[in-house]
Amino acid sequence: MADFLKIADIIGDLKKGIPALVPVSKASWDRGVAQGYFPQPVRFGHVAAWRREDIEHLLKHGTHVQRKNAKPATPPPQTCPARPLEAPTIDFCGEGTPTPTPVPENALSAS
């Protein structure tokens, strides 16, 4: 029978004196699981646990074994390309919002 680890056994719990096998926060662990960097849990009702062999493989090889019945990892959200600071714009990733038109230098001078 497979041996299972709870989240506190993996990322540690300072209050209970459990050392971390993978020293990340719970939010980072959950994000890594969702993005496919860490193994998927096995659910026992509302309790999530991870196979000890999956965690040992992660620690030994820096990656996990993709199981046949595992859900495919979701790709990270699409981000906007970096824009230079000196070129302010209102265009949010090209979603149709107009960009401001630069004011010509001679328009600001007094006549």
N, C-alpha and C positions, 0 to 999 in steps of 0.2 A: 504494500500500500504506500502511496506517495505521502511524503511529509510536507507540511505546509507552513508558511510563515505569514504572520500578520504584518501590517504596515509598520507598527512600532518595532518589530524584530528586524526590519530592513533599514529604516531610516533612523532608528534609535529613539529613545525617550529619556531625556535627562531627569525627569521627575522620578521615574522608576529605576534609573540607573542602567538602562539598556544601551550598550554602545551601538553606534551606527555601522552597518555593513556598507551602506551607500550613503555618504554624508551629504544629503540634499534635504531641502525643506519638503514638507508634504505637498505644497503647491507645485514645486519643481518636479517631484515624483509623479504627481497626477498628470501634469503636462507632458512629461516624458512617456508615460503610459499611453496617453491619448494620441501622441504623435508617432508612436511605434518605436521609440528609443529603448523603452523598458518593456519587460514582458507583461502580457495581459493577465489580470487576476482570474481566479476561479471564484465564482460566487456561491456562497452557502446561505441562501435567503438574502438577508441584508448585509451579510458579512463578506468582505472581500479578503482573499488570501492568495498567496503566490506559491507555486511549487518550489520547494527547496532546490531541486535540480536546476530550475530556470535561473534562480538567483545565483547559484554557484557558477553556472555557465557565464552569466553576465559578469561576475567578478573575475573569473579566470580569463575570459576572452574579450571583455569589453563590449560584448554584444549579446543578444539573446537568441534563442532558437525560435524561429517562426514555426508555429504549430499549424497543422493542416486546417483545423477548424477555427483558427483565429481570424478575427476581423482584420481587413487590411488597414494599415495605418492611414490616417487622414492627413492630407498634405497641410503644411502650415498655411495660415491665411496669407493672401496676396497683399503685398505692401506696396506703397507708392515709391517710385524712385526718388533718391535724394535730390533735393533742389538746393542751389546755392543760396546762401543767406542774403546776398546783395540783390537778389532778384525776387522781391516779394510777389506773391501771386495768390489768387483766390481759387484757382483751378484745383479741385480736390481729385487727383488721380484721373483727370480728363473726363469727369462725369457730366460735362455740359455746363458747368458753372463758368461764367465769363471771367476772363482775367482782366485786371485793370490796364487801361491804356496809359503809357507813359506821357507825362506832360512835357511838351517841348520847352527848352530852356528860355527861348525868347517870349513865351507866353507869360512868364512870371515877372518880367521886367516892366517897370512903369514907363508909360509913353510920355 
